[in-house]
Amino acid sequence: MQNFPALRLILKLGRWWALCCGLIAATAALLLYPLLGALTILPALFALGFGYYLGKSYVELVTIIVTTVN
């Protein structure tokens, strides 16, 4: 773990990392769909949920790899 500070940071942040991924995805969705008007919230909510799930899965995958290697 000493050789991989990024992995250590991801493991330390845990669910906060997943929330940041979700918020970044939601912000990107809001910026990419400005022509939809009020309907922009729908892809942003989907992106928030998907980004959170993706970030959480990544943290779990890193945890499994680190546990297996050690």
N, CA, C and O atoms as CSV, one atom per row, in Angstrom:
chain,resi,resn,atom,element,x,y,z
A,1,MET,N,N,0.803,-1.195,0.000
A,1,MET,CA,C,0.000,0.000,0.000
A,1,MET,C,C,0.851,1.267,0.000
A,1,MET,O,O,0.383,2.319,-0.435
A,2,GLN,N,N,2.074,1.185,0.473
A,2,GLN,CA,C,2.923,2.371,0.517
A,2,GLN,C,C,3.267,2.855,-0.892
A,2,GLN,O,O,3.508,4.043,-1.105
A,3,ASN,N,N,3.289,1.932,-1.846
A,3,ASN,CA,C,3.636,2.295,-3.222
A,3,ASN,C,C,2.459,2.884,-3.997
A,3,ASN,O,O,2.644,3.420,-5.089
A,4,PHE,N,N,1.257,2.788,-3.442
A,4,PHE,CA,C,0.058,3.228,-4.155
A,4,PHE,C,C,-0.748,4.202,-3.299
A,4,PHE,O,O,-1.746,3.812,-2.693
A,5,PRO,N,N,-0.326,5.464,-3.242
A,5,PRO,CA,C,-1.051,6.425,-2.406
A,5,PRO,C,C,-2.472,6.703,-2.898
A,5,PRO,O,O,-3.341,7.054,-2.099
A,6,ALA,N,N,-2.718,6.552,-4.198
A,6,ALA,CA,C,-4.071,6.784,-4.712
A,6,ALA,C,C,-5.035,5.732,-4.177
A,6,ALA,O,O,-6.170,6.056,-3.827
A,7,LEU,N,N,-4.598,4.479,-4.111
A,7,LEU,CA,C,-5.449,3.429,-3.555
A,7,LEU,C,C,-5.732,3.688,-2.085
A,7,LEU,O,O,-6.853,3.484,-1.619
A,8,ARG,N,N,-4.730,4.130,-1.362
A,8,ARG,CA,C,-4.908,4.434,0.059
A,8,ARG,C,C,-5.934,5.555,0.234
A,8,ARG,O,O,-6.771,5.505,1.136
A,9,LEU,N,N,-5.861,6.559,-0.629
A,9,LEU,CA,C,-6.808,7.667,-0.557
A,9,LEU,C,C,-8.228,7.203,-0.869
A,9,LEU,O,O,-9.172,7.602,-0.188
A,10,ILE,N,N,-8.386,6.370,-1.887
A,10,ILE,CA,C,-9.710,5.864,-2.251
A,10,ILE,C,C,-10.296,5.041,-1.118
A,10,ILE,O,O,-11.480,5.172,-0.806
A,11,LEU,N,N,-9.487,4.195,-0.500
A,11,LEU,CA,C,-9.977,3.389,0.609
A,11,LEU,C,C,-10.318,4.253,1.816
A,11,LEU,O,O,-11.271,3.962,2.539
A,12,LYS,N,N,-9.557,5.300,2.035
A,12,LYS,CA,C,-9.799,6.174,3.180
A,12,LYS,C,C,-11.095,6.970,3.003
A,12,LYS,O,O,-11.846,7.161,3.960
A,13,LEU,N,N,-11.349,7.426,1.793
A,13,LEU,CA,C,-12.543,8.231,1.548
A,13,LEU,C,C,-13.818,7.391,1.490
A,13,LEU,O,O,-14.878,7.847,1.918
A,14,GLY,N,N,-13.724,6.174,0.967
A,14,GLY,CA,C,-14.862,5.257,0.958
A,14,GLY,C,C,-16.099,5.823,0.289
A,14,GLY,O,O,-16.084,6.143,-0.899
A,15,ARG,N,N,-17.176,5.945,1.062
A,15,ARG,CA,C,-18.453,6.406,0.509
A,15,ARG,C,C,-18.418,7.871,0.091
A,15,ARG,O,O,-19.187,8.280,-0.779
A,16,TRP,N,N,-17.543,8.664,0.692
A,16,TRP,CA,C,-17.413,10.057,0.248
A,16,TRP,C,C,-16.905,10.105,-1.183
A,16,TRP,O,O,-17.314,10.963,-1.965
A,17,TRP,N,N,-16.008,9.180,-1.527
A,17,TRP,CA,C,-15.516,9.080,-2.903
A,17,TRP,C,C,-16.678,8.770,-3.845
A,17,TRP,O,O,-16.785,9.356,-4.922
A,18,ALA,N,N,-17.542,7.847,-3.434
A,18,ALA,CA,C,-18.689,7.488,-4.261
A,18,ALA,C,C,-19.638,8.674,-4.420
A,18,ALA,O,O,-20.170,8.907,-5.505
A,19,LEU,N,N,-19.847,9.419,-3.340
A,19,LEU,CA,C,-20.712,10.588,-3.424
A,19,LEU,C,C,-20.116,11.646,-4.352
A,19,LEU,O,O,-20.847,12.280,-5.113
A,20,CYS,N,N,-18.817,11.839,-4.297
A,20,CYS,CA,C,-18.155,12.793,-5.200
A,20,CYS,C,C,-18.309,12.355,-6.651
A,20,CYS,O,O,-18.548,13.190,-7.524
A,21,CYS,N,N,-18.175,11.062,-6.921
A,21,CYS,CA,C,-18.378,10.555,-8.285
A,21,CYS,C,C,-19.799,10.845,-8.752
A,21,CYS,O,O,-20.011,11.264,-9.890
A,22,GLY,N,N,-20.767,10.624,-7.873
A,22,GLY,CA,C,-22.156,10.895,-8.217
A,22,GLY,C,C,-22.418,12.364,-8.484
A,22,GLY,O,O,-23.119,12.711,-9.435
A,23,LEU,N,N,-21.859,13.230,-7.652
A,23,LEU,CA,C,-22.063,14.667,-7.843
A,23,LEU,C,C,-21.393,15.173,-9.115
A,23,LEU,O,O,-21.933,16.041,-9.801
A,24,ILE,N,N,-20.231,14.638,-9.427
A,24,ILE,CA,C,-19.556,15.025,-10.671
A,24,ILE,C,C,-20.377,14.575,-11.878
A,24,ILE,O,O,-20.517,15.316,-12.851
A,25,ALA,N,N,-20.918,13.358,-11.810
A,25,ALA,CA,C,-21.744,12.859,-12.911
A,25,ALA,C,C,-23.021,13.688,-13.053
A,25,ALA,O,O,-23.444,13.983,-14.171
A,26,ALA,N,N,-23.638,14.066,-11.936
A,26,ALA,CA,C,-24.854,14.879,-11.994
A,26,ALA,C,C,-24.557,16.265,-12.559
A,26,ALA,O,O,-25.341,16.795,-13.347
A,27,THR,N,N,-23.445,16.846,-12.167
A,27,THR,CA,C,-23.064,18.156,-12.692
A,27,THR,C,C,-22.802,18.083,-14.193
A,27,THR,O,O,-23.198,18.973,-14.946
A,28,ALA,N,N,-22.138,17.023,-14.617
A,28,ALA,CA,C,-21.889,16.850,-16.053
A,28,ALA,C,C,-23.201,16.697,-16.812
A,28,ALA,O,O,-23.355,17.237,-17.908
A,29,ALA,N,N,-24.152,15.957,-16.230
A,29,ALA,CA,C,-25.447,15.793,-16.893
A,29,ALA,C,C,-26.184,17.126,-16.986
A,29,ALA,O,O,-26.819,17.419,-17.999
A,30,LEU,N,N,-26.097,17.934,-15.928
A,30,LEU,CA,C,-26.745,19.250,-15.972
A,30,LEU,C,C,-26.116,20.153,-17.029
A,30,LEU,O,O,-26.812,20.933,-17.679
A,31,LEU,N,N,-24.809,20.045,-17.198
A,31,LEU,CA,C,-24.128,20.882,-18.186
A,31,LEU,C,C,-24.341,20.395,-19.613
A,31,LEU,O,O,-24.325,21.196,-20.548
A,32,LEU,N,N,-24.542,19.087,-19.791
A,32,LEU,CA,C,-24.685,18.539,-21.136
A,32,LEU,C,C,-26.109,18.622,-21.676
A,32,LEU,O,O,-26.327,18.478,-22.879
A,33,TYR,N,N,-27.079,18.854,-20.793
A,33,TYR,CA,C,-28.468,18.887,-21.236
A,33,TYR,C,C,-29.129,20.235,-20.953
A,33,TYR,O,O,-30.191,20.265,-20.332
A,34,PRO,N,N,-28.541,21.346,-21.383
A,34,PRO,CA,C,-29.157,22.644,-21.066
A,34,PRO,C,C,-30.411,22.938,-21.888
A,34,PRO,O,O,-31.211,23.792,-21.506
A,35,LEU,N,N,-30.588,22.256,-22.990
A,35,LEU,CA,C,-31.727,22.536,-23.863
A,35,LEU,C,C,-33.025,21.898,-23.384
A,35,LEU,O,O,-34.095,22.214,-23.903
A,36,LEU,N,N,-32.946,21.010,-22.406
A,36,LEU,CA,C,-34.145,20.325,-21.939
A,36,LEU,C,C,-34.954,21.152,-20.943
A,36,LEU,O,O,-36.096,20.806,-20.641
A,37,GLY,N,N,-34.391,22.214,-20.442
A,37,GLY,CA,C,-35.117,23.059,-19.504
A,37,GLY,C,C,-35.327,22.369,-18.161
A,37,GLY,O,O,-34.371,21.928,-17.523
A,38,ALA,N,N,-36.581,22.280,-17.739
A,38,ALA,CA,C,-36.904,21.696,-16.432
A,38,ALA,C,C,-36.666,20.187,-16.405
A,38,ALA,O,O,-36.510,19.601,-15.334
A,39,LEU,N,N,-36.638,19.567,-17.563
A,39,LEU,CA,C,-36.431,18.118,-17.607
A,39,LEU,C,C,-34.976,17.726,-17.382
A,39,LEU,O,O,-34.645,16.540,-17.382
A,40,THR,N,N,-34.117,18.702,-17.194
A,40,THR,CA,C,-32.700,18.419,-16.961
A,40,THR,C,C,-32.496,17.639,-15.677
A,40,THR,O,O,-31.508,16.917,-15.542
A,41,ILE,N,N,-33.410,17.774,-14.737
A,41,ILE,CA,C,-33.254,17.111,-13.443
A,41,ILE,C,C,-33.315,15.584,-13.595
A,41,ILE,O,O,-32.707,14.865,-12.803
A,42,LEU,N,N,-34.029,15.092,-14.587
A,42,LEU,CA,C,-34.154,13.638,-14.748
A,42,LEU,C,C,-32.826,12.970,-15.090
A,42,LEU,O,O,-32.443,12.024,-14.403
A,43,PRO,N,N,-32.099,13.419,-16.127
A,43,PRO,CA,C,-30.797,12.789,-16.368
A,43,PRO,C,C,-29.797,13.067,-15.255
A,43,PRO,O,O,-28.904,12.256,-15.009
A,44,ALA,N,N,-29.938,14.209,-14.576
A,44,ALA,CA,C,-29.022,14.509,-13.472
A,44,ALA,C,C,-29.243,13.548,-12.308
A,44,ALA,O,O,-28.278,13.091,-11.695
A,45,LEU,N,N,-30.496,13.237,-11.997
A,45,LEU,CA,C,-30.774,12.272,-10.926
A,45,LEU,C,C,-30.271,10.879,-11.294
A,45,LEU,O,O,-29.710,10.168,-10.460
A,46,PHE,N,N,-30.480,10.503,-12.551
A,46,PHE,CA,C,-29.965,9.211,-13.004
A,46,PHE,C,C,-28.443,9.179,-12.908
A,46,PHE,O,O,-27.865,8.187,-12.462
A,47,ALA,N,N,-27.798,10.262,-13.325
A,47,ALA,CA,C,-26.333,10.323,-13.271
A,47,ALA,C,C,-25.837,10.304,-11.834
A,47,ALA,O,O,-24.798,9.706,-11.552
A,48,LEU,N,N,-26.558,10.946,-10.918
A,48,LEU,CA,C,-26.170,10.938,-9.513
A,48,LEU,C,C,-26.204,9.522,-8.955
A,48,LEU,O,O,-25.257,9.083,-8.303
A,49,GLY,N,N,-27.295,8.810,-9.212
A,49,GLY,CA,C,-27.405,7.433,-8.728
A,49,GLY,C,C,-26.381,6.515,-9.361
A,49,GLY,O,O,-25.747,5.716,-8.672
A,50,PHE,N,N,-26.215,6.626,-10.666
A,50,PHE,CA,C,-25.261,5.769,-11.361
A,50,PHE,C,C,-23.831,6.080,-10.944
A,50,PHE,O,O,-23.025,5.167,-10.759
A,51,GLY,N,N,-23.510,7.358,-10.797
A,51,GLY,CA,C,-22.163,7.742,-10.366
A,51,GLY,C,C,-21.853,7.258,-8.965
A,51,GLY,O,O,-20.737,6.820,-8.686
A,52,TYR,N,N,-22.849,7.338,-8.072
A,52,TYR,CA,C,-22.644,6.851,-6.706
A,52,TYR,C,C,-22.413,5.340,-6.714
A,52,TYR,O,O,-21.503,4.841,-6.052
A,53,TYR,N,N,-23.245,4.617,-7.469
A,53,TYR,CA,C,-23.104,3.164,-7.552
A,53,TYR,C,C,-21.754,2.782,-8.146
A,53,TYR,O,O,-21.104,1.851,-7.669
A,54,LEU,N,N,-21.333,3.493,-9.181
A,54,LEU,CA,C,-20.051,3.210,-9.824
A,54,LEU,C,C,-18.891,3.480,-8.871
A,54,LEU,O,O,-17.960,2.679,-8.785
A,55,GLY,N,N,-18.939,4.588,-8.164
A,55,GLY,CA,C,-17.886,4.905,-7.198
A,55,GLY,C,C,-17.829,3.913,-6.057
A,55,GLY,O,O,-16.744,3.519,-5.630
A,56,LYS,N,N,-18.998,3.499,-5.551
A,56,LYS,CA,C,-19.049,2.534,-4.455
A,56,LYS,C,C,-18.510,1.180,-4.911
A,56,LYS,O,O,-17.788,0.515,-4.168
A,57,SER,N,N,-18.857,0.777,-6.118
A,57,SER,CA,C,-18.362,-0.490,-6.648
A,57,SER,C,C,-16.846,-0.454,-6.815
A,57,SER,O,O,-16.163,-1.448,-6.565
A,58,TYR,N,N,-16.326,0.693,-7.237
A,58,TYR,CA,C,-14.878,0.834,-7.407
A,58,TYR,C,C,-14.166,0.701,-6.066
A,58,TYR,O,O,-13.123,0.054,-5.976
A,59,VAL,N,N,-14.726,1.313,-5.024
A,59,VAL,CA,C,-14.131,1.209,-3.687
A,59,VAL,C,C,-14.148,-0.240,-3.217
A,59,VAL,O,O,-13.164,-0.714,-2.649
A,60,GLU,N,N,-15.248,-0.946,-3.445
A,60,GLU,CA,C,-15.334,-2.349,-3.038
A,60,GLU,C,C,-14.341,-3.207,-3.814
A,60,GLU,O,O,-13.723,-4.109,-3.248
A,61,LEU,N,N,-14.185,-2.930,-5.098
A,61,LEU,CA,C,-13.228,-3.677,-5.912
A,61,LEU,C,C,-11.804,-3.456,-5.425
A,61,LEU,O,O,-11.029,-4.408,-5.325
A,62,VAL,N,N,-11.450,-2.213,-5.123
A,62,VAL,CA,C,-10.116,-1.913,-4.607
A,62,VAL,C,C,-9.900,-2.596,-3.264
A,62,VAL,O,O,-8.809,-3.097,-2.992
A,63,THR,N,N,-10.933,-2.621,-2.417
A,63,THR,CA,C,-10.833,-3.296,-1.121
A,63,THR,C,C,-10.567,-4.782,-1.297
A,63,THR,O,O,-9.729,-5.347,-0.594
A,64,ILE,N,N,-11.265,-5.420,-2.221
A,64,ILE,CA,C,-11.061,-6.852,-2.472
A,64,ILE,C,C,-9.652,-7.112,-2.980
A,64,ILE,O,O,-9.001,-8.059,-2.537
A,65,ILE,N,N,-9.176,-6.293,-3.895
A,65,ILE,CA,C,-7.832,-6.485,-4.448
A,65,ILE,C,C,-6.776,-6.311,-3.370
A,65,ILE,O,O,-5.847,-7.114,-3.273
A,66,VAL,N,N,-6.910,-5.270,-2.561
A,66,VAL,CA,C,-5.924,-5.023,-1.505
A,66,VAL,C,C,-5.938,-6.151,-0.484
A,66,VAL,O,O,-4.880,-6.577,-0.021
A,67,THR,N,N,-7.119,-6.637,-0.126
A,67,THR,CA,C,-7.219,-7.743,0.828
A,67,THR,C,C,-6.597,-9.010,0.258
A,67,THR,O,O,-5.912,-9.739,0.975
A,68,THR,N,N,-6.825,-9.279,-1.018
A,68,THR,CA,C,-6.276,-10.476,-1.649
A,68,THR,C,C,-4.757,-10.403,-1.749
A,68,THR,O,O,-4.071,-11.396,-1.504
A,69,VAL,N,N,-4.233,-9.251,-2.103
A,69,VAL,CA,C,-2.787,-9.106,-2.265
A,69,VAL,C,C,-2.077,-9.208,-0.921
A,69,VAL,O,O,-1.013,-9.817,-0.814
A,70,ASN,N,N,-2.672,-8.611,0.094
A,70,ASN,CA,C,-2.045,-8.666,1.418
A,70,ASN,C,C,-2.355,-9.990,2.047
A,70,ASN,O,O,-1.926,-10.256,3.170
